[in-house]
Amino acid sequence: MNLFTKYIALPAIAPAAVIGLYFTPVVLFGCVNRGLLALAVVLLSTGTAVLTLRLSLRARVQNPLLSSWWLISTLILILPLVLVIGPLG
């Protein structure tokens, strides 16, 4: 798996899922179910962001280049939380 796929494309699924849920018609899932799905995505991505931040801090000593890739993943994984609190909330 190349670096782009591992550190950017896979974490970008979470913000895409939140945006997809935002544009999903209410009749498809209902308001409550859409909100619960969005909450699940936000909690999962935020927890994963904490994990990737720890990995970034641990990798900083051994391999600074790998640490920056983990930090990019962390920033991407925080986007669902920012989107739900900010413009989509």
C-alpha positions as CSV (number, residue, x, y, z in Angstrom):
1,M,0.0,0.0,0.0
2,N,1.5,3.3,-1.0
3,L,1.8,6.3,1.3
4,F,-1.0,8.3,-0.2
5,T,-3.5,5.5,0.2
6,K,-2.5,4.6,3.7
7,Y,-2.2,8.1,5.2
8,I,-4.5,10.2,3.2
9,A,-7.1,8.2,1.2
10,L,-8.2,5.9,4.0
11,P,-8.6,8.6,6.6
12,A,-10.5,10.7,4.1
13,I,-13.3,8.2,4.2
14,A,-14.6,9.6,7.5
15,P,-15.1,13.2,6.3
16,A,-16.7,11.9,3.1
17,A,-19.1,9.8,5.2
18,V,-20.2,12.8,7.2
19,I,-20.7,14.9,4.1
20,G,-22.6,12.0,2.5
21,L,-24.8,11.7,5.5
22,Y,-25.5,15.4,5.4
23,F,-26.7,15.2,1.8
24,T,-28.7,12.0,2.3
25,P,-32.4,12.5,2.1
26,V,-34.3,12.4,5.4
27,V,-36.7,9.8,4.1
28,L,-33.9,7.3,3.5
29,F,-32.7,7.0,7.1
30,G,-34.7,9.4,9.1
31,C,-33.4,12.3,11.2
32,V,-32.5,10.3,14.3
33,N,-30.7,7.6,12.5
34,R,-28.8,10.0,10.4
35,G,-27.7,11.8,13.5
36,L,-26.7,8.6,15.2
37,L,-24.7,7.5,12.2
38,A,-23.0,10.9,12.1
39,L,-22.2,10.7,15.8
40,A,-20.8,7.2,15.3
41,V,-18.5,8.4,12.5
42,V,-17.4,11.4,14.5
43,L,-16.6,9.3,17.6
44,L,-14.8,6.7,15.6
45,S,-12.7,9.2,13.6
46,T,-11.9,11.3,16.7
47,G,-10.7,8.2,18.6
48,T,-8.6,7.2,15.6
49,A,-7.2,10.7,15.4
50,V,-6.0,10.4,19.0
51,L,-4.4,7.1,18.2
52,T,-2.6,8.5,15.1
53,L,-1.4,11.5,17.1
54,R,0.2,9.1,19.6
55,L,1.8,7.3,16.7
56,S,3.0,10.5,15.3
57,L,4.6,11.6,18.6
58,R,6.2,8.2,19.0
59,A,7.6,8.2,15.4
60,R,9.0,11.7,15.7
61,V,12.1,10.4,17.5
62,Q,12.8,7.6,15.1
63,N,11.6,8.8,11.7
64,P,10.5,12.5,11.3
65,L,9.1,11.9,7.8
66,L,6.8,9.1,9.0
67,S,5.8,11.3,11.8
68,S,4.6,14.0,9.4
69,W,2.5,11.4,7.5
70,W,0.8,10.4,10.8
71,L,0.2,14.0,11.6
72,I,-1.5,14.6,8.2
73,S,-3.7,11.6,8.9
74,T,-4.6,13.1,12.3
75,L,-5.7,16.4,10.7
76,I,-7.8,14.6,8.2
77,L,-9.5,12.4,10.9
78,I,-10.3,15.6,12.9
79,L,-12.3,17.0,10.0
80,P,-15.6,15.1,10.8
81,L,-15.6,16.7,14.3
82,V,-15.0,20.1,12.9
83,L,-17.7,19.7,10.2
84,V,-20.3,18.5,12.7
85,I,-19.5,21.3,15.2
86,G,-19.1,24.0,12.5
87,P,-20.7,24.3,9.1
88,L,-22.8,21.1,9.0
89,G,-24.0,21.2,12.6
